[in-house]
Amino acid sequence: MSDLFPKKGHDHDRCVHSAIAQAEKVCDDASARFTDMRRKVFTLIWQSHKAVTAYELLDALTSEGQRVQPPTVYRALEFLTDLGLVHRIESLNAYFGCDRPDCDHLGQYFICTECGRVAEEVNEDMSNAVRKAAGNVGFAIQATTVEIKGLCHDCATH
């Protein structure tokens, strides 16, 4: 069995620090500015392995004493999504951090309906099948969203 979902008690600070380092590199490579607000939004998204809505981000920023309006959060999310640093979970209208922002991929998102954690898997066979099917009909893919809902290992065993 894969470690798709992190084990309870894992070193989450390591996840956050690694994600920030990757984000800085992606921004540098794209000559894009990783502003303080973008960094704060990104860091808040990485505070857990759950998807976070824009209004949850707004509430968190406000509770930190920031005076932020919704368009500011949405602009930061658009920036982060465009660079592949976060993904949008369509069915939840929420965002979570991508741990592979440095490569182009069609991810499949596993959403635990019990604890709310989200994990991304990149199955190249599935991705290639989607690309091939699109090519067969002359379809230019702009975005794909494969969301699988169920129970993570921790929730399924309780």
C-alpha positions in Angstrom: 0.0 0.0 0.0 1.3 3.5 -0.9 1.8 6.3 1.6 -0.5 8.5 -0.4 -1.9 10.1 2.8 0.8 11.0 5.3 0.8 9.0 8.5 -0.5 10.6 11.7 2.3 12.3 13.6 4.5 12.8 10.5 6.8 15.9 10.4 4.4 18.4 8.9 6.8 21.3 9.3 9.0 19.5 6.9 6.1 19.3 4.3 5.6 23.1 4.7 9.3 24.0 4.4 9.8 21.7 1.4 6.7 23.2 -0.3 7.9 26.8 0.3 11.3 25.9 -1.1 9.7 24.4 -4.2 7.4 27.4 -4.6 10.3 29.8 -4.4 12.1 27.8 -7.1 9.1 27.7 -9.4 8.6 31.4 -9.0 12.2 32.2 -9.7 12.2 29.9 -12.8 9.1 31.7 -14.0 10.4 35.2 -13.1 7.2 35.6 -11.0 7.1 37.4 -7.7 6.3 35.3 -4.6 5.0 38.3 -2.7 4.3 38.3 1.0 0.5 37.9 0.5 1.0 35.0 -2.0 3.4 33.4 0.4 1.0 33.8 3.3 -1.9 32.2 1.3 0.4 29.4 0.1 1.6 28.7 3.7 -2.0 28.7 5.0 -3.0 26.1 2.3 -0.1 23.9 3.4 -1.0 24.1 7.1 -2.8 20.8 6.7 -3.4 18.2 4.1 -7.0 19.3 3.7 -8.5 21.5 1.0 -9.1 25.0 2.1 -11.7 27.4 0.7 -11.0 31.0 -0.2 -13.2 32.2 2.7 -11.4 30.0 5.1 -8.1 31.6 3.9 -9.7 35.1 4.3 -10.8 34.2 7.8 -7.3 33.0 8.7 -5.6 36.1 7.4 -8.1 38.3 9.2 -7.5 36.4 12.5 -3.8 37.1 12.0 -4.6 40.8 11.9 -4.4 41.3 8.1 -6.9 43.6 6.5 -7.7 41.6 3.4 -10.6 41.7 0.9 -11.8 38.6 -1.0 -10.3 39.8 -4.4 -6.8 39.8 -2.8 -7.2 36.2 -1.8 -8.6 35.2 -5.2 -5.8 36.9 -7.0 -3.2 35.1 -4.9 -5.1 31.8 -5.5 -5.1 32.5 -9.3 -1.4 33.1 -9.2 -0.6 30.0 -7.2 -2.9 27.9 -9.4 -1.5 29.2 -12.7 2.0 28.3 -11.6 0.8 24.8 -10.5 1.7 25.4 -6.9 -1.9 24.6 -5.7 -4.8 22.7 -7.2 -8.4 23.5 -7.1 -10.8 20.8 -6.0 -13.8 21.6 -8.1 -16.4 19.6 -6.1 -15.3 21.4 -2.8 -14.5 24.8 -4.4 -11.3 24.6 -2.3 -7.6 24.5 -2.8 -4.7 22.3 -1.7 -1.0 22.3 -2.2 0.7 20.4 -5.1 3.9 18.5 -4.1 5.0 18.3 -7.8 4.8 21.9 -9.0 8.0 21.5 -11.1 6.5 19.0 -13.6 3.5 19.1 -15.9 1.0 16.5 -14.8 -2.6 15.4 -14.8 -3.3 14.5 -11.2 -6.0 12.4 -9.7 -7.3 13.8 -6.4 -8.3 11.4 -3.6 -10.6 13.1 -1.1 -11.4 11.5 2.3 -15.1 12.2 3.0 -14.5 11.5 6.7 -11.5 13.6 7.8 -11.3 15.9 4.7 -7.7 15.2 3.8 -6.8 15.3 0.1 -4.0 13.5 -1.6 -2.8 13.7 -5.2 -1.6 10.7 -7.2 -0.2 10.9 -10.7 -1.0 7.8 -12.6 0.8 8.1 -15.9 -1.3 5.3 -17.5 -4.5 7.3 -16.7 -2.9 10.6 -17.8 -1.7 9.1 -21.1 -5.1 7.5 -21.8 -6.8 10.9 -21.3 -4.2 12.6 -23.6 -4.6 9.9 -26.2 -8.4 10.1 -26.1 -8.3 13.8 -26.5 -5.9 13.6 -29.4 -8.1 11.0 -31.1 -10.9 13.5 -31.3 -8.8 16.5 -31.9 -9.5 17.9 -28.5 -7.1 20.4 -26.8 -7.1 19.8 -23.1 -7.1 23.0 -21.0 -7.7 21.3 -17.7 -8.6 18.0 -16.2 -10.1 17.1 -12.8 -10.3 13.6 -11.6 -11.7 13.5 -8.1 -12.1 10.2 -6.2 -14.1 10.4 -2.9 -13.9 7.8 -0.3 -12.1 7.0 3.0 -8.3 7.3 3.6 -6.6 4.4 5.3 -6.8 5.9 8.7 -10.6 6.6 8.5 -11.3 3.2 6.8 -9.7 1.3 9.6 -11.7 3.0 12.4 
